[in-house]
Amino acid sequence: MATLPSGVLTFVFTDIEGSTRLLRELGDGYDDVASLHDALLREVWQAHGVVEVATEGDAFFLVADDATPAVAAAAAAQRAIAEATWPHGVSLRIRIGVHTGYAVPSGDNYRALAVHRASRIVDAANGGQTLLTSDVVTRLGVVPMAQWRSLGRFQVRDFDEPIELWALDAEGTVTDPRPPRVRPADRHNLVRPTTS
């Protein structure tokens, strides 16, 4: 286990889209899929100097002390998943959420608002999507074979203020065109409740 950094950090969460359905369909064969997924992603994290904090099921929780290698790792992870030949003929897609904020380690983990926000960002993504917050984008340098574009502001669960989300488009992958799985903060037809 690498020493966990502290300060202004970039947090990355990943998750397999539809993993429960895959597990039900494949039974014991899901182990082949999950093992390849884990091996591919761990190779990416190591190549980019991103630290694995924890895993839960098929999800990774990672940290980097700089936004650029974290986003480069996210792009490379999507590319590795897209290019892999998956056992049992499955088509695997992952979603990734990336956020930058202040945190210090608590033992071998983090307890910080930035971690919770990053966790909510991955929840907003569809399979094949990598979503970034503005806090990440403002700290980015050059990320080879990748670009990012604003999707607008969204209401993310447990956060009062809208968050601007950015889509990362990585060369060699097909980005899911679906909108994020959260409510837009602007340009919607929901009526704002009246207040006194």
N, C-alpha and C positions, 0 to 999 in steps of 0.2 A: 504494500500500500504506500503510495507516494504521500509526501507531506502535503496537506491541504493548504492552499494559499489563502490569504485574507486581504481585505481591502475592496476596491471596486473590481468585481469579478464578472465573468460571463458564464451563465448557467445554461446547460443544454439538457433537455429531456427528449427521449425518443420513445416510441410506442408502435407496436405492430397493429395495423388496422385489421379488425376482424379476427383477432387471434382466438377468441373463444369459439367462434364458428369453425375456424380451422382445426382447433383441438377436437371439437366434437366430430368433425368429418374424418380426420386422420387417425384419431386415437393415438396409439403408440407411435405411429409414423410422424406425429408432430415433433417428437424429439429430434428427428433428422433435420427438420426445417429450423427449429429453434437453435440447434447446435451450429448450423451453418450461419444463421443470422448473427449469433453471438461472436463467432470467430471472425466473420467479415468486419463487423463493427469494431471489435477490439483491435484489429489490425489498423483500422482507420484512426482510432483514438490515439494509439501509440505513435503512428506516423506523424500526427499533428501536435503531439505534446499535450493532449487533453486528458485530464485526470478523471478516472472513473471513481465516483463517490459511492454509488450503490446501484444495485439492480433490484427490480421487483417484478417477478414473472418475466415478461418479455420486454420490460422497459429499462432503459438506462438513464441514470442521473449522472451528469458530468459537469466539470468546472474547468475553466481556463482563466489565466490572469490577464488575457487580452482577447478582445472580441474577434480580431481577424483570424487567428488560428481556429477558434471555436466555430466560426461560420465556414471556414474552409473545410473543417472536419465534417460539418453538417452536409455541405455540398458533396464531399467525397463519399459520405455514408449513403446518400440518396443514389449516387452513381453506382456504388458497389452493389446495392440492393437491386437496382435496375438491370445491371449487367450479369448478375448471377443466374446460374441454371439451378432451379429449385427442385428438390426431391418431390416425388409424387405428382409432378406436373402442376404444382401450385404457382400462383402469381402473387408474390409478396409485395406489400407496400407498407412503408413506415411513415409516420408523421413525426415532425420534429418541431419543438418550440425553443426559442433562444431569447434570453433576456439578460441585461447587464444591470447590476446594482451592487450596493455595499453589503458585505457579509464577512463574518469571521467564523472559523470552524468552532463547533461545539463537539469535542471528542473527535470521532471519525465521521462527522456529518455536519450539516449546517442547519441552523434555525434562523431564518431571516425572511423578511417580506419579499426580497428579490427572488428567493427560491420559490415561494408560493406563487409569485407572478409568473415565473417561467413555467411552473406546473400548469397554470391556467392557460398559458399560450399553447402548449402542446395539445391540451384538450380542445382548443379551438380549431386545430388543423385537421384536414382530411388526409387520408393516405396519399403519399406522394408529395405532400406539401411540407415545406419548411417555412415557418412563420417567425419573423423577427420583430422586436419592438424598436421604437425610435431610439431608445437608450443604446441599443446595439448598433444601429445604423450610423449614429453620429460618431461612433468610435472606430468605424471600419476603415481599414486601409485597402490595398488591392487584394482581391480574392480571385485567383486564376479561374477561368472558365465558369464564372458566375456573375450574376447581376441581381439587383433587387429593385422592387417597385412597390409603391404604396398601394394598399388596398382600401385605405380609409380608416376611420375611427370606429371602434367597437366597444360595446359594453361587455366587459369580462367579469364573470362571476366573482363576487366578494370584493370587487374594487369599484369605488363610487365614481371615479373619473374615467371617461372613455380613454381607451388606449389605441394609438395608431399602430396598425399592423402592416408589416411589409412581407411580401412573398419573395423568397429566394428562388431564382431560376438558375439551375445548374446545368451546364452543357452535358449532354449525354443522358439526360433524364427527361421524362415527360411530366410536366407539372400538372397536377390536378386542377382543372378550371373551376371547380365548385367554390362558392364563397366560404369564408371561415364559418365554423359552426357556432357562431355567437351573433347576437343581435347588433345590427349597425347602429351607431350612435346618431348618425345623421341620415337624412333621406329615407325615412321610413314612414309608414302610415299609422303608427301607433299613437294614440292620443295621450298627451302628457296629463297626468292626474292634476286636478285643481288643488290648490293649497290656499290656506287663509292668507 
